[in-house]
Amino acid sequence: MRGVTGRLMLLDTASLYFRAYFGVPDSVRAPDGTPVNAVRGLLEFIDRLVKDHRPDDLVACMDADWRPQWRVDLIPSYKAHRVAEVRESGPDEEEVPDTLSPQVPIIEAVLDALGIARVGVAGYEADDVIGTFTGRAKGPVDIVTGDRDLYQLVDDARGVRVLYPLKGVGSLQLTDEAWLREKYGVDGRGYADLALLRGDPSDGLPGVPGIGEKTAAKLLTEFGDLAGIMAAVDDPKAKLTPSQRRRLDESRPYVAVAPKVVKVADDVPLPEVSTALPHAPRDGETLEALAARWGLGGSLQRLLTTLGARHA
């Protein structure tokens, strides 16, 4: 992505195809009866995103490892409740609906034939790939995700915002710093500390007992950041209630390791890849075969028309 100065759109691909899967009826099937609701739903979502937000570059970011061992080593409960099968070598298998798993290779093949950049890096989640692309971008960035963890990357000064699907994939919440301050009382940088203190059951993050979202926001407003809050624990004059002081003090082991788990990585070794939005398929013959085999019909055709129109 050297020299990219236009609008970069980064897709949290798994988050989006999960939403497509649950938002499009599983009666949408290929000629052989295989459900393709996630495939078609994702294609329709990308079509709408390109039409509405007109990115110059687009990357489908993938979970090469949805539960990296380096995060589990720090917090063993990290995403533990989502493990369907523990594997001795390679990433554990994530619990995924039976009719979604077979659609993922189809999604990958279609994206590759279209020529849409698809990037996953061993040992890292899609969030980390997104964080690294965002850090390297020279122009504005739109992050499309149903995962609030990525709110931590919102940065008005750099033009980084999150487009968060509210209902299926039909409507998006445009998340900037003003929205974050109104909703959570923090900016993008403060959101990671807020999430760390509050905890997140969906990711297996325990948080600090007794410190909910509102209390975390108040503490961050009062003391600036996580380091400031922990320094206040050691300052008898700091405005902390006895229970807050005790709970934060007891949570030091968690607070010491959680930042590395909660904060997205910004140093992922990204491959050299062309991120430019394609105007024609990279491999038309393969794409045609995929469309016929999986019955992608109007969903794919509309996206192809939109891509062609962007460069007309």
WOUR-V85130 format. One record per pair of residues at least 24 apart in sequence whose C-alpha atoms are under 10 Angstrom apart, sorted by sequence separation. I is the first residue (numbers start at 0). J is the second residue. D is the distance in Angstrom with one decimal. If there is no record, write none. Layout:
<<I & J & D> <I & J & D>>
This chain:
<<16 & 40 & 7.3> <17 & 41 & 9.0> <19 & 43 & 9.1> <66 & 90 & 7.0> <67 & 91 & 9.1> <133 & 157 & 9.6> <150 & 174 & 7.6> <152 & 176 & 10.0> <192 & 216 & 9.1> <193 & 217 & 9.8> <279 & 303 & 7.1> <15 & 40 & 8.9> <16 & 41 & 5.6> <19 & 44 & 8.0> <64 & 89 & 8.5> <65 & 90 & 7.5> <66 & 91 & 7.4> <134 & 159 & 9.8> <150 & 175 & 8.5> <151 & 176 & 9.9> <190 & 215 & 10.0> <193 & 218 & 9.2> <218 & 243 & 9.8> <229 & 254 & 8.8> <278 & 303 & 7.8> <279 & 304 & 9.1> <15 & 41 & 6.7> <16 & 42 & 9.3> <64 & 90 & 5.9> <65 & 91 & 8.4> <66 & 92 & 9.2> <133 & 159 & 7.7> <145 & 171 & 9.7> <150 & 176 & 9.1> <153 & 179 & 8.7> <190 & 216 & 9.0> <193 & 219 & 7.6> <277 & 303 & 9.4> <278 & 304 & 8.9> <280 & 306 & 9.1> <63 & 90 & 8.6> <64 & 91 & 8.4> <65 & 92 & 8.8> <66 & 93 & 8.5> <144 & 171 & 9.7> <147 & 174 & 10.0> <160 & 187 & 9.3> <189 & 216 & 8.7> <192 & 219 & 8.0> <278 & 305 & 8.5> <279 & 306 & 6.9> <280 & 307 & 9.4> <13 & 41 & 9.8> <16 & 44 & 9.2> <64 & 92 & 9.5> <65 & 93 & 7.6> <143 & 171 & 8.9> <151 & 179 & 9.7> <159 & 187 & 9.6> <184 & 212 & 9.6> <226 & 254 & 9.6> <278 & 306 & 4.9> <279 & 307 & 6.2> <12 & 41 & 8.6> <15 & 44 & 8.3> <64 & 93 & 9.8> <143 & 172 & 9.9> <150 & 179 & 8.0> <183 & 212 & 7.7> <184 & 213 & 8.3> <190 & 219 & 9.7> <196 & 225 & 8.5> <214 & 243 & 9.4> <225 & 254 & 8.6> <277 & 306 & 6.6> <278 & 307 & 4.7> <279 & 308 & 10.0> <15 & 45 & 9.6> <143 & 173 & 9.6> <183 & 213 & 7.6> <185 & 215 & 9.7> <189 & 219 & 7.5> <195 & 225 & 9.0> <276 & 306 & 7.7> <277 & 307 & 8.1> <278 & 308 & 7.7> <90 & 121 & 9.4> <142 & 173 & 9.9> <155 & 186 & 9.4> <184 & 215 & 9.4> <185 & 216 & 6.6> <189 & 220 & 9.4> <193 & 224 & 8.9> <278 & 309 & 7.0> <279 & 310 & 9.2> <89 & 121 & 9.6> <90 & 122 & 8.4> <141 & 173 & 9.3> <142 & 174 & 9.6> <154 & 186 & 8.0> <155 & 187 & 8.9> <183 & 215 & 9.4> <184 & 216 & 5.7> <185 & 217 & 9.3> <192 & 224 & 6.9> <193 & 225 & 8.5> <210 & 242 & 9.9> <277 & 309 & 9.1> <278 & 310 & 5.9> <89 & 122 & 9.3> <141 & 174 & 9.7> <153 & 186 & 7.6> <154 & 187 & 6.1> <183 & 216 & 6.7> <184 & 217 & 7.8> <191 & 224 & 9.8> <192 & 225 & 6.0> <209 & 242 & 8.3> <210 & 243 & 7.5> <225 & 258 & 9.2> <276 & 309 & 8.9> <277 & 310 & 8.6> <278 & 311 & 8.4> <151 & 185 & 9.7> <152 & 186 & 9.4> <153 & 187 & 4.7> <154 & 188 & 7.9> <183 & 217 & 9.7> <185 & 219 & 7.7> <189 & 223 & 8.4> <190 & 224 & 9.9> <191 & 225 & 9.4> <192 & 226 & 9.5> <209 & 243 & 7.5> <276 & 310 & 9.3> <10 & 45 & 9.0> <151 & 186 & 7.8> <152 & 187 & 5.7> <153 & 188 & 7.5> <184 & 219 & 8.7> <185 & 220 & 7.7> <189 & 224 & 6.8> <208 & 243 & 9.1> <150 & 186 & 8.7> <151 & 187 & 4.3> <152 & 188 & 6.9> <180 & 216 & 9.6> <184 & 220 & 7.7> <188 & 224 & 9.1> <189 & 225 & 8.7> <207 & 243 & 9.3> <210 & 246 & 8.3> <150 & 187 & 5.8> <151 & 188 & 5.4> <152 & 189 & 9.8> <153 & 190 & 9.1> <209 & 246 & 7.3> <210 & 247 & 8.7> <149 & 187 & 8.7> <150 & 188 & 8.5> <151 & 189 & 7.0> <152 & 190 & 8.7> <185 & 223 & 9.8> <208 & 246 & 6.5> <209 & 247 & 9.3> <150 & 189 & 9.4> <151 & 190 & 5.1> <152 & 191 & 9.0> <207 & 246 & 6.8> <208 & 247 & 8.2> <8 & 48 & 9.0> <150 & 190 & 6.6> <151 & 191 & 5.4> <207 & 247 & 6.6> <8 & 49 & 9.0> <149 & 190 & 8.9> <150 & 191 & 8.0> <151 & 192 & 8.9> <207 & 248 & 9.7> <208 & 249 & 9.4> <148 & 190 & 8.1> <149 & 191 & 8.7> <151 & 193 & 9.6> <207 & 249 & 8.8> <208 & 250 & 8.1> <147 & 190 & 9.3> <148 & 191 & 7.3> <151 & 194 & 9.2> <207 & 250 & 6.2> <8 & 52 & 8.8> <147 & 191 & 9.9> <150 & 194 & 10.0> <206 & 250 & 8.5> <207 & 251 & 9.2> <8 & 53 & 9.0> <9 & 54 & 9.6> <6 & 52 & 9.0> <7 & 53 & 9.4> <8 & 54 & 5.9> <12 & 58 & 9.1> <13 & 59 & 9.2> <61 & 107 & 9.5> <148 & 194 & 7.7> <207 & 253 & 8.1> <6 & 53 & 7.8> <7 & 54 & 5.8> <8 & 55 & 7.8> <9 & 56 & 8.5> <10 & 57 & 7.6> <11 & 58 & 9.0> <12 & 59 & 5.7> <13 & 60 & 8.3> <14 & 61 & 9.5> <147 & 194 & 9.3> <206 & 253 & 7.9> <207 & 254 & 8.2> <6 & 54 & 5.0> <7 & 55 & 6.1> <8 & 56 & 6.1> <9 & 57 & 5.9> <10 & 58 & 6.2> <11 & 59 & 6.7> <12 & 60 & 5.7> <13 & 61 & 6.7> <14 & 62 & 9.8> <59 & 107 & 9.4> <205 & 253 & 8.5> <206 & 254 & 8.4> <5 & 54 & 7.5> <6 & 55 & 5.2> <7 & 56 & 4.7> <8 & 57 & 4.7> <9 & 58 & 5.1> <10 & 59 & 4.8> <11 & 60 & 5.5> <12 & 61 & 5.9> <13 & 62 & 7.2> <204 & 253 & 9.5> <5 & 55 & 5.6> <6 & 56 & 6.4> <7 & 57 & 5.8> <8 & 58 & 6.5> <9 & 59 & 6.2> <10 & 60 & 5.6> <11 & 61 & 6.9> <12 & 62 & 8.2> <4 & 55 & 8.9> <5 & 56 & 7.1> <6 & 57 & 8.6> <7 & 58 & 8.0> <8 & 59 & 8.7> <9 & 60 & 6.7> <10 & 61 & 8.5> <11 & 62 & 8.6> <59 & 110 & 8.2> <148 & 199 & 9.6> <196 & 247 & 9.2> <206 & 257 & 8.7> <3 & 55 & 8.8> <4 & 56 & 9.3> <13 & 65 & 9.7> <70 & 122 & 9.9> <205 & 257 & 9.7> <3 & 56 & 7.9> <69 & 122 & 8.2> <70 & 123 & 9.6> <204 & 257 & 8.4> <67 & 121 & 8.9> <68 & 122 & 7.5> <69 & 123 & 9.3> <148 & 202 & 9.9> <196 & 250 & 9.7> <63 & 118 & 8.6> <64 & 119 & 8.3> <67 & 122 & 5.5> <68 & 123 & 9.2> <0 & 56 & 8.8> <59 & 115 & 7.1> <60 & 116 & 8.3> <61 & 117 & 7.0> <62 & 118 & 8.7> <63 & 119 & 5.0> <64 & 120 & 7.8> <65 & 121 & 9.8> <66 & 122 & 8.4> <67 & 123 & 6.0> <204 & 260 & 9.1> <58 & 115 & 6.6> <59 & 116 & 6.0> <60 & 117 & 5.9> <61 & 118 & 5.8> <62 & 119 & 5.8> <63 & 120 & 5.5> <64 & 121 & 6.2> <65 & 122 & 8.5> <66 & 123 & 7.9> <67 & 124 & 7.1> <196 & 253 & 9.7> <204 & 261 & 8.6> <57 & 115 & 6.9> <58 & 116 & 4.9> <59 & 117 & 4.7> <60 & 118 & 5.0> <61 & 119 & 4.5> <62 & 120 & 7.6> <63 & 121 & 5.2> <64 & 122 & 5.4> <65 & 123 & 7.2> <66 & 124 & 7.2> <195 & 253 & 9.3> <196 & 254 & 8.1> <56 & 115 & 9.1> <57 & 116 & 6.8> <58 & 117 & 5.8> <59 & 118 & 6.3> <60 & 119 & 6.0> <61 & 120 & 7.9> <62 & 121 & 8.5> <63 & 122 & 6.7> <64 & 123 & 5.3> <65 & 124 & 5.2> <195 & 254 & 7.8> <198 & 257 & 9.9> <202 & 261 & 9.5> <56 & 116 & 8.9> <57 & 117 & 9.0> <58 & 118 & 7.0> <59 & 119 & 8.7> <60 & 120 & 9.2> <62 & 122 & 9.0> <63 & 123 & 6.2> <64 & 124 & 5.4> <65 & 125 & 7.7> <37 & 98 & 9.4> <38 & 99 & 9.2> <62 & 123 & 6.8> <63 & 124 & 6.2> <64 & 125 & 8.2> <65 & 126 & 9.4> <196 & 257 & 9.1> <36 & 98 & 9.4> <37 & 99 & 7.0> <61 & 123 & 9.1> <62 & 124 & 4.6> <63 & 125 & 7.3> <192 & 254 & 9.8> <195 & 257 & 6.6> <196 & 258 & 9.9> <199 & 261 & 9.9> <35 & 98 & 8.7> <36 & 99 & 8.6> <37 & 100 & 9.9> <39 & 102 & 9.9> <61 & 124 & 7.1> <62 & 125 & 4.5> <195 & 258 & 7.1> <198 & 261 & 9.6> <34 & 98 & 6.7> <35 & 99 & 8.3> <38 & 102 & 6.5> <42 & 106 & 8.7> <60 & 124 & 8.7> <61 & 125 & 4.7> <62 & 126 & 8.0> <194 & 258 & 9.8> <33 & 98 & 8.2> <34 & 99 & 8.0> <37 & 102 & 6.8> <38 & 103 & 7.8> <41 & 106 & 8.2> <60 & 125 & 5.3> <61 & 126 & 8.5> <62 & 127 & 9.0> <63 & 128 & 9.7> <192 & 257 & 9.3> <195 & 260 & 9.0> <35 & 101 & 9.0> <36 & 102 & 8.5> <37 & 103 & 8.3> <38 & 104 & 9.7> <59 & 125 & 8.9> <60 & 126 & 7.9> <61 & 127 & 9.7> <62 & 128 & 8.6> <191 & 257 & 9.9> <192 & 258 & 7.5> <195 & 261 & 6.5> <34 & 101 & 8.8> <35 & 102 & 6.4> <38 & 105 & 7.1> <39 & 106 & 8.8> <42 & 109 & 9.2> <60 & 127 & 9.1> <61 & 128 & 7.8> <191 & 258 & 7.8> <194 & 261 & 7.6> <195 & 262 & 8.9> <33 & 101 & 8.7> <34 & 102 & 7.7> <35 & 103 & 9.7> <37 & 105 & 9.7> <38 & 106 & 5.6> <42 & 110 & 9.0> <60 & 128 & 6.4> <61 & 129 & 9.2> <194 & 262 & 9.6> <33 & 102 & 8.7> <37 & 106 & 8.2> <38 & 107 & 9.4> <59 & 128 & 9.8> <60 & 129 & 6.6> <191 & 260 & 10.0> <192 & 261 & 8.3> <35 & 105 & 8.7> <58 & 128 & 9.8> <59 & 129 & 9.3> <191 & 261 & 6.4> <192 & 262 & 8.6> <35 & 106 & 9.3> <38 & 109 & 8.7> <58 & 129 & 8.9> <191 & 262 & 6.1> <60 & 132 & 9.6> <190 & 262 & 9.5> <191 & 263 & 8.9> <25 & 98 & 8.5> <25 & 99 & 9.7> <58 & 132 & 9.1> <188 & 262 & 9.8> <20 & 96 & 9.3> <17 & 95 & 9.1> <20 & 98 & 9.1> <21 & 99 & 9.6> <17 & 96 & 9.3> <20 & 99 & 7.0> <17 & 99 & 8.0> <20 & 102 & 9.5> <16 & 99 & 8.8> <57 & 140 & 9.8> <56 & 140 & 9.5> <57 & 141 & 9.4> <58 & 142 & 9.9> <59 & 143 & 9.8> <54 & 139 & 9.5> <57 & 142 & 10.0> <16 & 102 & 9.3> <54 & 140 & 8.8> <16 & 103 & 8.4> <54 & 141 & 8.3> <52 & 141 & 8.6> <13 & 103 & 8.7> <16 & 106 & 8.7> <12 & 106 & 9.6> <12 & 107 & 9.9> <48 & 143 & 8.9> <12 & 117 & 9.1> <12 & 118 & 9.9> <9 & 116 & 10.0> <10 & 117 & 9.4> <151 & 261 & 9.6> <152 & 262 & 9.4> <14 & 125 & 9.4> <151 & 262 & 7.7> <152 & 263 & 8.5> <13 & 125 & 8.2> <149 & 261 & 10.0> <151 & 263 & 8.3> <11 & 124 & 9.7> <12 & 125 & 7.8> <148 & 261 & 7.8> <149 & 262 & 8.9> <11 & 125 & 6.2> <12 & 126 & 9.9> <48 & 162 & 9.6> <148 & 262 & 8.3> <149 & 263 & 7.8> <10 & 125 & 8.8> <11 & 126 & 7.1> <148 & 263 & 8.3> <9 & 125 & 9.8> <10 & 126 & 9.6> <9 & 126 & 9.9> <11 & 128 & 9.2> <11 & 129 & 7.6> <9 & 128 & 9.2> <10 & 129 & 8.0> <9 & 129 & 6.4> <48 & 168 & 9.8> <80 & 200 & 9.3> <81 & 201 & 8.7> <8 & 129 & 9.7> <9 & 130 & 9.6> <47 & 168 & 9.2> <78 & 199 & 9.9> <80 & 201 & 8.4> <81 & 202 & 8.6> <47 & 169 & 8.7> <77 & 199 & 9.7> <78 & 200 & 8.6> <79 & 201 & 9.7> <80 & 202 & 8.3> <81 & 203 & 9.1> <9 & 132 & 8.1> <44 & 167 & 9.6> <45 & 168 & 9.7> <48 & 171 & 9.7> <77 & 200 & 9.2> <78 & 201 & 7.1> <79 & 202 & 8.0> <80 & 203 & 7.2> <8 & 132 & 9.9> <9 & 133 & 8.3> <44 & 168 & 6.3> <76 & 200 & 9.7> <77 & 201 & 9.1> <78 & 202 & 4.7> <79 & 203 & 6.5> <7 & 132 & 9.0> <8 & 133 & 9.5> <43 & 168 & 8.8> <44 & 169 & 7.9> <77 & 202 & 5.7> <78 & 203 & 5.0> <79 & 204 & 9.9> <7 & 133 & 8.5> <18 & 144 & 9.8> <43 & 169 & 9.8> <76 & 202 & 8.2> <77 & 203 & 4.6> <78 & 204 & 8.0> <18 & 145 & 8.0> <40 & 167 & 9.4> <41 & 168 & 8.5> <76 & 203 & 5.2> <77 & 204 & 6.1> <15 & 143 & 8.0> <17 & 145 & 9.3> <40 & 168 & 8.1> <75 & 203 & 8.6> <76 & 204 & 6.8> <77 & 205 & 9.0> <7 & 136 & 7.6> <14 & 143 & 8.9> <15 & 144 & 6.5> <74 & 203 & 8.6> <75 & 204 & 9.3> <76 & 205 & 8.2> <6 & 136 & 9.0> <7 & 137 & 9.2> <14 & 144 & 6.1> <15 & 145 & 6.8> <74 & 204 & 7.7> <134 & 264 & 9.8> <135 & 265 & 8.7> <5 & 136 & 8.9> <6 & 137 & 9.1> <7 & 138 & 7.2> <8 & 139 & 8.7> <9 & 140 & 7.4> <10 & 141 & 8.5> <11 & 142 & 7.5> <12 & 143 & 8.5> <13 & 144 & 8.9> <14 & 145 & 5.7> <15 & 146 & 9.5> <74 & 205 & 9.2> <134 & 265 & 6.5> <135 & 266 & 9.7> <0 & 132 & 8.5> <3 & 135 & 9.2> <4 & 136 & 7.1> <5 & 137 & 7.8> <6 & 138 & 5.9> <7 & 139 & 6.3> <8 & 140 & 5.8> <9 & 141 & 6.2> <10 & 142 & 6.2> <11 & 143 & 6.1> <12 & 144 & 7.8> <13 & 145 & 9.4> <14 & 146 & 6.9> <130 & 262 & 9.2> <131 & 263 & 8.4> <133 & 265 & 8.1> <134 & 266 & 8.8> <2 & 135 & 9.9> <3 & 136 & 6.7> <4 & 137 & 5.0> <5 & 138 & 5.4> <6 & 139 & 5.0> <7 & 140 & 4.8> <8 & 141 & 4.7> <9 & 142 & 4.9> <10 & 143 & 5.0> <11 & 144 & 5.1> <12 & 145 & 9.7> <130 & 263 & 5.9> <131 & 264 & 6.6> <132 & 265 & 7.8> <1 & 135 & 8.9> <2 & 136 & 8.6> <3 & 137 & 6.3> <4 & 138 & 4.4> <5 & 139 & 6.8> <6 & 140 & 5.8> <7 & 141 & 6.2> <8 & 142 & 5.9> <9 & 143 & 6.1> <10 & 144 & 6.5> <11 & 145 & 7.8> <129 & 263 & 8.3> <130 & 264 & 6.0> <131 & 265 & 4.1> <132 & 266 & 9.2> <0 & 135 & 8.6> <1 & 136 & 8.8> <2 & 137 & 7.5> <3 & 138 & 7.1> <4 & 139 & 7.7> <5 & 140 & 8.7> <6 & 141 & 7.4> <7 & 142 & 8.4> <8 & 143 & 7.3> <9 & 144 & 8.6> <10 & 145 & 9.9> <11 & 146 & 8.2> <127 & 262 & 8.7> <128 & 263 & 8.5> <129 & 264 & 8.7> <130 & 265 & 5.1> <131 & 266 & 5.8> <132 & 267 & 8.8> <0 & 136 & 8.1> <1 & 137 & 9.2> <2 & 138 & 9.6> <3 & 139 & 9.9> <4 & 140 & 9.8> <66 & 202 & 9.7> <126 & 262 & 9.3> <127 & 263 & 5.0> <128 & 264 & 7.6> <129 & 265 & 8.3> <130 & 266 & 8.3> <131 & 267 & 6.0> <0 & 137 & 9.8> <126 & 263 & 6.1> <127 & 264 & 4.7> <128 & 265 & 7.6> <130 & 267 & 8.5> <131 & 268 & 8.5> <132 & 269 & 8.1> <11 & 149 & 9.5> <125 & 263 & 9.3> <126 & 264 & 7.8> <127 & 265 & 6.4> <128 & 266 & 8.6> <129 & 267 & 9.3> <131 & 269 & 7.9> <124 & 263 & 8.7> <125 & 264 & 10.0> <126 & 265 & 9.5> <127 & 266 & 8.1> <128 & 267 & 6.3> <123 & 263 & 9.6> <124 & 264 & 9.0> <127 & 267 & 6.7> <128 & 268 & 8.7> <123 & 264 & 8.4> <128 & 269 & 7.4> <124 & 267 & 9.8> <22 & 166 & 8.2> <23 & 167 & 8.2> <123 & 267 & 7.5> <22 & 167 & 4.9> <23 & 168 & 9.4> <122 & 267 & 9.2> <123 & 268 & 9.8> <18 & 164 & 8.5> <21 & 167 & 7.4> <22 & 168 & 7.2> <121 & 267 & 9.4> <20 & 167 & 9.0> <21 & 168 & 9.9> <22 & 169 & 9.2> <120 & 267 & 7.5> <121 & 268 & 9.4> <15 & 163 & 9.9> <18 & 166 & 8.8> <19 & 167 & 6.5> <119 & 267 & 9.9> <120 & 268 & 7.4> <15 & 164 & 8.5> <18 & 167 & 5.7> <19 & 168 & 6.6> <120 & 269 & 7.0> <14 & 164 & 9.9> <17 & 167 & 9.5> <18 & 168 & 6.8> <19 & 169 & 9.9> <119 & 269 & 8.3> <120 & 270 & 8.2> <8 & 159 & 9.9> <118 & 269 & 7.8> <119 & 270 & 9.0> <6 & 158 & 9.2> <7 & 159 & 9.5> <8 & 160 & 10.0> <9 & 161 & 9.5> <10 & 162 & 9.7> <15 & 167 & 9.0> <16 & 168 & 9.5> <118 & 270 & 7.7> <6 & 159 & 9.8> <8 & 161 & 9.8> <9 & 162 & 10.0> <15 & 168 & 7.8> <118 & 271 & 9.8> <8 & 162 & 9.8> <118 & 272 & 8.3> <117 & 272 & 8.6> <116 & 272 & 6.9> <117 & 273 & 9.7> <118 & 274 & 9.8> <116 & 273 & 6.6> <117 & 274 & 8.8> <115 & 273 & 8.7> <116 & 274 & 5.6> <114 & 273 & 9.1> <115 & 274 & 7.3> <116 & 275 & 7.9> <114 & 274 & 9.1> <115 & 275 & 8.0> <116 & 276 & 8.2> <114 & 275 & 9.0> <115 & 276 & 6.6> <116 & 277 & 9.1> <114 & 276 & 8.0> <115 & 277 & 6.5> <113 & 276 & 9.7> <114 & 277 & 6.0> <115 & 278 & 9.9> <113 & 277 & 7.4> <114 & 278 & 8.9> <113 & 278 & 9.1> <114 & 279 & 7.9> <115 & 280 & 8.7> <113 & 279 & 7.2> <114 & 280 & 5.8> <115 & 281 & 8.5> <112 & 279 & 9.9> <113 & 280 & 4.3> <114 & 281 & 4.7> <112 & 280 & 6.2> <113 & 281 & 5.4> <114 & 282 & 7.5> <111 & 280 & 8.9> <112 & 281 & 5.5> <113 & 282 & 6.6> <114 & 283 & 9.7> <110 & 280 & 9.4> <111 & 281 & 7.6> <112 & 282 & 4.8> <113 & 283 & 7.6> <109 & 280 & 9.7> <110 & 281 & 9.5> <111 & 282 & 8.1> <112 & 283 & 6.9> <112 & 284 & 8.5> <113 & 285 & 9.1> <109 & 282 & 9.6> <112 & 285 & 6.3> <113 & 286 & 6.9> <111 & 285 & 9.5> <112 & 286 & 5.4> <111 & 286 & 8.8> <112 & 287 & 9.2> <109 & 285 & 8.5> <110 & 286 & 9.1> <108 & 285 & 8.8> <109 & 286 & 6.4> <112 & 289 & 8.9> <108 & 286 & 8.3> <109 & 287 & 9.7> <74 & 253 & 7.9> <73 & 253 & 8.7> <109 & 289 & 7.0> <108 & 289 & 8.1> <109 & 290 & 8.4> <73 & 255 & 9.5> <74 & 256 & 7.5> <73 & 256 & 6.0> <74 & 257 & 7.3> <77 & 260 & 8.5> <72 & 256 & 9.7> <73 & 257 & 7.4> <77 & 261 & 9.9> <105 & 289 & 8.0> <73 & 258 & 9.9> <74 & 259 & 9.9> <70 & 256 & 9.2> <73 & 259 & 8.3> <74 & 260 & 7.6> <109 & 295 & 9.8> <113 & 299 & 9.6> <70 & 257 & 8.9> <73 & 260 & 7.2> <72 & 260 & 9.7> <105 & 293 & 8.4> <70 & 259 & 7.6> <71 & 260 & 8.4> <113 & 302 & 9.7> <69 & 259 & 9.3> <70 & 260 & 5.4> <109 & 299 & 9.2> <113 & 303 & 8.4> <69 & 260 & 8.4> <70 & 261 & 8.8> <102 & 293 & 9.9> <67 & 260 & 9.7> <113 & 306 & 9.8> <58 & 272 & 9.4> <58 & 273 & 9.0> <59 & 274 & 9.4> <57 & 273 & 9.3> <58 & 274 & 6.0> <56 & 273 & 8.6> <57 & 274 & 5.6> <58 & 275 & 8.5> <56 & 274 & 5.1> <57 & 275 & 6.4> <58 & 276 & 8.5> <55 & 274 & 8.5> <56 & 275 & 4.3> <57 & 276 & 5.6> <55 & 275 & 6.3> <56 & 276 & 4.9> <57 & 277 & 8.9> <54 & 275 & 9.0> <55 & 276 & 5.9> <56 & 277 & 8.6> <54 & 276 & 7.5> <55 & 277 & 9.3> <53 & 276 & 9.7> <49 & 276 & 9.2> <46 & 298 & 8.4> <50 & 302 & 9.2> <42 & 295 & 9.0> <45 & 298 & 9.9> <46 & 299 & 8.6> <49 & 302 & 8.6> <53 & 306 & 10.0> <39 & 293 & 9.6> <43 & 297 & 9.0> <44 & 298 & 9.3> <45 & 299 & 10.0> <46 & 300 & 9.7> <47 & 301 & 9.5> <55 & 309 & 9.1> <38 & 293 & 9.1> <39 & 294 & 9.1> <42 & 297 & 9.8> <43 & 298 & 5.5> <46 & 301 & 6.9> <47 & 302 & 8.3> <50 & 305 & 6.8> <54 & 309 & 9.4> <39 & 295 & 6.3> <42 & 298 & 6.0> <43 & 299 & 7.6> <46 & 302 & 4.8> <49 & 305 & 7.4> <50 & 306 & 8.7> <53 & 309 & 7.9> <38 & 295 & 8.0> <39 & 296 & 8.7> <41 & 298 & 8.9> <42 & 299 & 6.3> <43 & 300 & 9.7> <45 & 302 & 7.3> <46 & 303 & 8.3> <49 & 306 & 7.7> <35 & 293 & 7.1> <39 & 297 & 8.9> <40 & 298 & 7.7> <41 & 299 & 9.8> <42 & 300 & 9.5> <43 & 301 & 7.7> <44 & 302 & 9.2> <46 & 304 & 9.0> <47 & 305 & 8.8> <50 & 308 & 9.5> <34 & 293 & 8.9> <35 & 294 & 8.2> <36 & 295 & 9.6> <39 & 298 & 5.7> <40 & 299 & 10.0> <42 & 301 & 8.7> <43 & 302 & 7.0> <46 & 305 & 6.6> <50 & 309 & 8.3> <33 & 293 & 7.9> <35 & 295 & 8.0> <38 & 298 & 9.0> <39 & 299 & 7.4> <42 & 302 & 6.8> <45 & 305 & 9.8> <46 & 306 & 8.0> <49 & 309 & 8.4> <29 & 290 & 9.4> <30 & 291 & 8.4> <31 & 292 & 8.1> <32 & 293 & 9.1> <33 & 294 & 9.7> <38 & 299 & 9.5> <42 & 303 & 9.8> <29 & 291 & 8.7> <30 & 292 & 7.0> <31 & 293 & 7.9> <32 & 294 & 9.8> <29 & 292 & 7.0> <30 & 293 & 6.5> <31 & 294 & 9.0> <29 & 293 & 4.5> <30 & 294 & 6.1> <9 & 274 & 9.8> <28 & 293 & 7.7> <29 & 294 & 4.8> <30 & 295 & 9.8> <8 & 274 & 9.4> <28 & 294 & 7.3> <29 & 295 & 7.5> <7 & 274 & 8.3> <27 & 294 & 9.2> <28 & 295 & 9.0> <29 & 296 & 9.8> <7 & 275 & 8.8> <8 & 276 & 9.5> <27 & 295 & 9.6> <0 & 269 & 9.7> <7 & 276 & 9.4> <0 & 270 & 9.4> <1 & 271 & 8.7> <3 & 273 & 9.8> <5 & 275 & 9.6> <0 & 271 & 7.1> <1 & 272 & 9.1> <3 & 274 & 8.5> <0 & 272 & 6.4> <1 & 273 & 8.8> <3 & 275 & 8.6> <0 & 273 & 6.1> <1 & 274 & 9.4> <0 & 274 & 5.9> <0 & 275 & 8.2>>
